[in-house]
Structure formats: structure tokens, C-alpha cells
């Protein structure tokens, strides 16, 4: 399963949606995820990919991880996976 599919599945599970309802241009807010759902999604993604996401839920604007859409989350995870391999 590729990164995009895994991320969409995780976010869908947290938002209680079908993965098909989670588009790449969707925002977490548009999917109905609140701040707790966001944090739970990020923890699940970290566990699934064995990575640490540089995101501070207390100060999201200070984080070096773009959560503005599903696409930006996927791109950030791909970047973290490349960094992890090097």
C-alpha cells in the first residue's frame, strides 16, 4: 500500500469516513476532524510509518509540517521517509 492510500485510510478512520471520501485536496477541518482528531491522526500516521512528525499541537503555526490538506500531509510524510532512509 502506498503512502497516499495509507494516509487517506488513517484519516478516514479517524474521521469515521470511507477512504473514498478523503480527497487529496481535503482539509482535516472539511473532513470533520477537530484538534483531538488531528493529533490522533498524526499519532496513527507516525506509528504506521515509524516516523516522528515535527508538529506541535499547542503551536501549529510554529511547526515545520504542513497540515493544510491531505496532499500536504502526504508530501510531508514522503519527505520524512526519505530523510529516515538517508
ABEGO torsion letter per residue (X at the ends): XBAAAAAAAAAAAAAGBBAAABBAABBAAAAGBBAAAAAAAAAAAAAAAGBBBBBBAABAAABABBAABAAAAAAAAAAAAAAAAX
